[in-house]
Amino acid sequence: MEKRVELTLLMDFYGPLLTQHRREILRLYCEEDMSFQEIADQMGISRQGVHDAVKAATAQLTRYEAALGLVDRYRRIRSEVAACRALLDSVSTDGASQAALSEARAALDRISGIETME
């Protein structure tokens, strides 16, 4: 399961760089959780063709990540944002400083792409 989650994350970042055919096969494999045979039946190709396309697309996405490191950078930013939020949450302040802390949390949320739940 973790392999598919990792592949989905790579698809989120680098999927547009794949051919439409490979992107659709990976979408069915990762997002729809279809088997190779189910994908083959739907796409009108052989099971081996699906296997080869998934393998080639995975290798291609892995090469993109090795060269560009966007997924790794995204994970590091998310981790650092979470650490900053935890530190901000540990600070006790008066009313005037609370507004500044709330604005700092909102800025961290915008950086990490988290929708504010407050």
N, C-alpha and C positions, 0 to 999 in steps of 0.2 A: 504494500500500500504506500509506503513512504517513497518508493521509487516513482510512483505515479504522481504523488504530490510534488516531488522535486521536478519532474518533467512538466507538470502544469505550470509551475513557477517559471521555469525556463521558457515555456511557451508564452507566458504573459509578457516577458521582456523581449524575446527574440522571435516569436512566432511570425510576425509580419515579414521576416527575412526568408522564411521557407516558401517553397512553391505552394500554390493553393491546394494542390493534390495532397502533399505531405501534411500541410496544416490541417486539412479536413480529416485525414486518417488519424492524426494525433488527437484531434479534438474528440473524435468518436471513441478513441481508446482511453483517453484521460478523463474527459468530462462526462461522457455518456457511459463509461465503464463497459464498453462492448468488447467481446472477445474478437480475436483475429478472424475467426470464421464468420461471425456476425458482420464485421466490417467488410470482409471480402464479399459476402452476399449482397450487402447494400451498395458497395462501390462497383460491383461487377468485375472483380479481379480475383486472383487466387489468394488463398490463405498465405502462401509463401510470399506473394507480392506484398501483402500487408505487413508481414513480419519484416521483410527487407526494408520497406518504407519506414517503419517504426525505428528499426535499428539505424538506418542512415540518418533519419531526422534527429534522433537522439544524439548521435555522434556530432552532427552539425551544430545542434544547440549547445552541446558541451564545449565544442571548439570556440563558439562565440563567447561563452562565459569565460573560458580560459583566457581569451584575448582581451575581453572588455571588462569583465568582473562586475557587471551591473547588479547581478543578484546578490553577490557577496557584499557589495557596497550598500545595497538596500537593507540587507539583514543587519549590518553594522550600524547603520543610521537608526533603524527601528530599536535596536538594543540600547543605543545611547540615549535616544528619546525616552525610552522607558525608565532608564536610570535617572535622567533629569527629572522626569515626572515624580518618581519616588522621592527624590531629594526635595522637590518643591512641596510635596505632600507632607513631609516631615517637619516643615517650618511652621511655627506658630507666630502669628502676627496680629497686629491691631487692624482695625477696619481699613485704614488708608493703605497699608501694605498689602492687604488681602486682594485689593483690586489689581495691584501690580502682579501678584502671584497668579491670579486668574488670567491675566493677559499673557503671562509667560506660558502658562499651560495651553492656552489657545494657540499661541505661536508654535509650540511643539506639536500640537495636534495638526496644524496646517502643514508643517514640515513633513510629518510622517503620513499624512493623508487620512488621519483618523477623524471620523465624524464626532463632534463634541456631544457628549451625552448629558451635559449639565443643563 
